[in-house]
Amino acid sequence: MIAPRWRIGEAHKNNCCAIHGCKWSEKDCPVVAGTVRPGPCAVCLGVDDDRPTKDAYMAACRALWKHREGEEKLLAANKALAKKNKELRNRIRLLKKRAAAHQRNITKHF
């Protein structure tokens, strides 16, 4: 017969807690009995808690603010480039018109 997982090695020491009890609800847990000194359990570490810590929340907010700030900068740069692009297109049109008019004047004289 294969022993259950909580009976193998230091399963109780690594998973159970004196504060939160045995992970597998065993009455003879050595951690709960006080014969084995455990580390912090998953509940103590907040591993099982899906809620973010304040630090993680603030880091996510800062990342979002930087992202939005970057988007605003890109939007402003795009607007400036679009305006400059329009000015350059208008200037090219004007130069083409002048070149065409100049070409017409040259052909009239010859």
GROMACS elastic network, one bead per residue, 0.5 to 0.9 nm:
[ bonds ]
;  ai    aj funct       b0    kb
    2     5     6  0.88826   500
    3     6     6  0.81196   500
    3     7     6  0.61450   500
    3     8     6  0.68772   500
    4     7     6  0.54721   500
    4     8     6  0.69779   500
    5     8     6  0.54694   500
    5     9     6  0.86567   500
    5    11     6  0.72806   500
    6     9     6  0.80112   500
    6    10     6  0.81026   500
    6    11     6  0.51679   500
    6    12     6  0.63510   500
    6    15     6  0.88775   500
    6    23     6  0.87335   500
    6    24     6  0.73511   500
    7    10     6  0.79559   500
    7    11     6  0.67099   500
    7    12     6  0.77864   500
    8    11     6  0.61264   500
    8    12     6  0.87288   500
    9    12     6  0.82600   500
    9    13     6  0.88115   500
   10    13     6  0.51085   500
   10    14     6  0.61088   500
   10    15     6  0.84985   500
   11    14     6  0.52727   500
   11    15     6  0.59525   500
   11    16     6  0.78603   500
   12    15     6  0.52466   500
   12    16     6  0.51064   500
   12    17     6  0.82821   500
   12    22     6  0.72487   500
   12    23     6  0.76769   500
   12    24     6  0.87420   500
   12    29     6  0.69077   500
   12    30     6  0.70561   500
   12    31     6  0.65786   500
   12    36     6  0.84659   500
   12    38     6  0.77675   500
   13    16     6  0.59697   500
   13    17     6  0.78933   500
   13    30     6  0.79644   500
   13    31     6  0.65078   500
   13    36     6  0.66478   500
   13    37     6  0.68339   500
   13    39     6  0.68037   500
   14    17     6  0.85319   500
   14    38     6  0.64441   500
   14    39     6  0.63857   500
   14    40     6  0.79987   500
   14    41     6  0.72286   500
   15    22     6  0.76967   500
   15    23     6  0.62989   500
   15    38     6  0.79806   500
   15    39     6  0.80054   500
   15    40     6  0.79678   500
   15    41     6  0.54955   500
   15    42     6  0.70957   500
   16    19     6  0.87864   500
   16    20     6  0.73974   500
   16    21     6  0.59920   500
   16    23     6  0.52293   500
   16    24     6  0.82210   500
   16    29     6  0.82389   500
   16    31     6  0.64545   500
   16    32     6  0.78555   500
   16    38     6  0.69344   500
   16    39     6  0.80972   500
   16    40     6  0.78628   500
   16    41     6  0.57252   500
   16    42     6  0.83940   500
   17    20     6  0.52140   500
   17    21     6  0.50768   500
   17    22     6  0.63498   500
   17    23     6  0.78340   500
   17    31     6  0.64502   500
   17    32     6  0.70464   500
   17    37     6  0.89019   500
   17    38     6  0.63334   500
   17    39     6  0.72483   500
   17    40     6  0.62891   500
   17    41     6  0.53485   500
   17    42     6  0.87051   500
   17    43     6  0.87252   500
   17    44     6  0.82789   500
   18    21     6  0.54434   500
   18    22     6  0.79019   500
   18    31     6  0.59898   500
   18    32     6  0.52761   500
   18    33     6  0.83884   500
   18    34     6  0.75725   500
   18    37     6  0.84703   500
   18    38     6  0.74854   500
   18    40     6  0.87087   500
   18    41     6  0.88307   500
   19    32     6  0.82645   500
   19    41     6  0.88841   500
   19    44     6  0.86109   500
   20    23     6  0.81640   500
   20    32     6  0.88688   500
   20    41     6  0.78332   500
   20    43     6  0.75593   500
   20    44     6  0.81278   500
   21    24     6  0.86879   500
   21    25     6  0.72101   500
   21    26     6  0.88314   500
   21    29     6  0.83818   500
   21    31     6  0.77199   500
   21    32     6  0.58941   500
   22    26     6  0.60874   500
   22    27     6  0.80559   500
   22    29     6  0.62308   500
   22    30     6  0.88053   500
   22    31     6  0.73276   500
   22    32     6  0.66009   500
   23    26     6  0.78503   500
   23    41     6  0.87123   500
   24    29     6  0.86816   500
   25    28     6  0.89441   500
   25    29     6  0.79630   500
   26    29     6  0.54575   500
   27    30     6  0.89497   500
   27    32     6  0.81535   500
   27    33     6  0.85415   500
   28    31     6  0.87437   500
   28    32     6  0.77185   500
   28    33     6  0.69598   500
   29    32     6  0.54377   500
   29    33     6  0.61426   500
   29    34     6  0.85889   500
   29    35     6  0.88518   500
   29    36     6  0.89896   500
   30    34     6  0.59721   500
   30    35     6  0.52118   500
   30    36     6  0.54719   500
   30    37     6  0.85254   500
   31    34     6  0.50334   500
   31    35     6  0.61132   500
   31    37     6  0.63089   500
   31    38     6  0.63480   500
   32    35     6  0.78770   500
   32    36     6  0.82535   500
   33    36     6  0.78232   500
   34    37     6  0.68458   500
   38    41     6  0.80599   500
   40    43     6  0.79848   500
   40    44     6  0.57266   500
   40    45     6  0.65392   500
   41    44     6  0.52231   500
   41    45     6  0.63004   500
   41    46     6  0.85785   500
   41    47     6  0.86736   500
   42    45     6  0.50529   500
   42    46     6  0.59289   500
   42    47     6  0.50760   500
   42    48     6  0.61207   500
   42    49     6  0.87203   500
   43    47     6  0.62063   500
   43    48     6  0.59398   500
   43    49     6  0.72348   500
   44    47     6  0.78747   500
   45    48     6  0.81689   500
   45    49     6  0.87840   500
   46    49     6  0.50819   500
   46    50     6  0.81526   500
   46    51     6  0.87464   500
   46    53     6  0.87915   500
   47    50     6  0.76545   500
   49    52     6  0.78452   500
   52    55     6  0.79808   500
   52    56     6  0.58639   500
   52    57     6  0.60206   500
   53    56     6  0.51842   500
   53    57     6  0.61290   500
   53    58     6  0.85870   500
   54    58     6  0.60623   500
   54    59     6  0.84924   500
   55    58     6  0.51444   500
   55    59     6  0.60650   500
   55    60     6  0.85595   500
   56    59     6  0.50527   500
   56    60     6  0.61481   500
   56    61     6  0.86051   500
   57    60     6  0.51354   500
   57    61     6  0.62150   500
   57    62     6  0.86858   500
   58    62     6  0.61155   500
   58    63     6  0.85440   500
   59    62     6  0.51026   500
   59    63     6  0.61777   500
   59    64     6  0.85951   500
   60    63     6  0.50814   500
   60    64     6  0.61614   500
   60    65     6  0.86319   500
   61    64     6  0.50093   500
   61    65     6  0.61078   500
   61    66     6  0.85764   500
   62    65     6  0.50461   500
   62    66     6  0.61275   500
   62    67     6  0.84771   500
   63    66     6  0.51424   500
   63    67     6  0.60867   500
   63    68     6  0.86339   500
   64    68     6  0.61312   500
   64    69     6  0.84577   500
   65    68     6  0.50958   500
   65    69     6  0.59679   500
   65    70     6  0.84181   500
   66    70     6  0.60003   500
   66    71     6  0.85154   500
   67    70     6  0.50365   500
   67    71     6  0.61738   500
   67    72     6  0.86858   500
   68    72     6  0.61578   500
   68    73     6  0.85852   500
   69    72     6  0.51040   500
   69    73     6  0.62525   500
   69    74     6  0.86447   500
   70    73     6  0.50819   500
   70    74     6  0.61512   500
   70    75     6  0.85474   500
   71    74     6  0.50563   500
   71    75     6  0.60571   500
   71    76     6  0.86123   500
   72    75     6  0.50409   500
   72    76     6  0.61933   500
   72    77     6  0.85615   500
   73    76     6  0.51713   500
   73    77     6  0.61222   500
   73    78     6  0.85436   500
   74    78     6  0.59803   500
   74    79     6  0.85418   500
   75    78     6  0.50598   500
   75    79     6  0.62114   500
   75    80     6  0.86634   500
   76    79     6  0.51432   500
   76    80     6  0.62485   500
   76    81     6  0.86269   500
   77    80     6  0.50953   500
   77    81     6  0.60963   500
   77    82     6  0.85198   500
   78    81     6  0.50309   500
   78    82     6  0.59844   500
   78    83     6  0.85383   500
   79    82     6  0.50546   500
   79    83     6  0.61896   500
   79    84     6  0.86071   500
   80    83     6  0.51657   500
   80    84     6  0.62017   500
   80    85     6  0.85086   500
   81    85     6  0.58863   500
   81    86     6  0.84930   500
   82    86     6  0.61504   500
   82    87     6  0.86443   500
   83    86     6  0.51509   500
   83    87     6  0.63148   500
   83    88     6  0.87200   500
   84    87     6  0.50598   500
   84    88     6  0.61916   500
   84    89     6  0.86399   500
   85    88     6  0.51049   500
   85    89     6  0.61543   500
   85    90     6  0.86123   500
   86    89     6  0.51100   500
   86    90     6  0.61856   500
   86    91     6  0.85660   500
   87    90     6  0.51627   500
   87    91     6  0.61617   500
   87    92     6  0.86677   500
   88    92     6  0.61207   500
   88    93     6  0.86047   500
   89    92     6  0.50667   500
   89    93     6  0.62279   500
   89    94     6  0.86337   500
   90    93     6  0.50913   500
   90    94     6  0.62086   500
   90    95     6  0.86474   500
   91    94     6  0.50175   500
   91    95     6  0.61327   500
   91    96     6  0.85458   500
   92    95     6  0.50419   500
   92    96     6  0.60719   500
   92    97     6  0.85521   500
   93    96     6  0.50679   500
   93    97     6  0.61696   500
   93    98     6  0.86257   500
   94    97     6  0.50674   500
   94    98     6  0.61687   500
   94    99     6  0.85548   500
   95    98     6  0.50168   500
   95    99     6  0.60199   500
   95   100     6  0.84778   500
   96    99     6  0.50298   500
   96   100     6  0.60526   500
   96   101     6  0.85123   500
   97   100     6  0.50778   500
   97   101     6  0.60837   500
   97   102     6  0.84725   500
   98   101     6  0.50323   500
   98   102     6  0.59678   500
   98   103     6  0.84403   500
   99   102     6  0.50041   500
   99   103     6  0.60156   500
   99   104     6  0.85601   500
  100   103     6  0.50039   500
  100   104     6  0.61992   500
  100   105     6  0.86824   500
  101   104     6  0.50408   500
  101   105     6  0.62543   500
  101   106     6  0.87088   500
  102   105     6  0.50607   500
  102   106     6  0.62654   500
  102   107     6  0.87240   500
  103   106     6  0.51369   500
  103   107     6  0.62827   500
  103   108     6  0.87025   500
  104   107     6  0.51874   500
  104   108     6  0.62218   500
  104   109     6  0.88699   500
  105   108     6  0.51295   500
  105   109     6  0.65035   500
  106   109     6  0.53897   500
  106   110     6  0.66488   500
  107   110     6  0.53604   500
